[in-house]
């Protein structure tokens, strides 16, 4: 039995993932600039504003590394399946 998905399912999956990536990048871009505008209007010291952005960047890196680690673990676990 062939366990490989057909080409239409694979293309659809890649398009879906690409769309998610584009939306995530757009929302991050807009959110960053809106947050910057809010911090500027509020009048926070610039070190606090930089701290907020560094906090956000650290969170994004943390979540990204968690996702990548999970992907690597998932690939390793595929070899452990009983067929």
Residue, then its C-alpha position, 0 to 999 in steps of 0.5 A: x500500500x502506498x502511504x504517500x499523499x497525492x500531488x494535489x494534497x501536497x501542493x495544497x498543504x504547501x500553499x496552506x503553509x505558505x499562506x499561514x507564513x505570509x499572514x504571520x509575517x504581515x501581522x508581526x510587521x503591523x503589530x510591531x509598528x503599532x506597538x512602536x507608535x503606542x510606546x512613542x505616544x505614551x512617552x516611555x523612556x527609550x530604554x523601556x521601549x527597547x526592552x519591550x522589543x527585546x522581550x518580544x524578540x526573545x519570545x519569538x526566538x524561544x517559540x521558534x526553537x521550540x517548534x523546530x525542536x518538536x519538528x526534529x523530534x517528530x521526524x525521529x519518532x517516525x522511525x519508532x512506529x510499529x507497522 
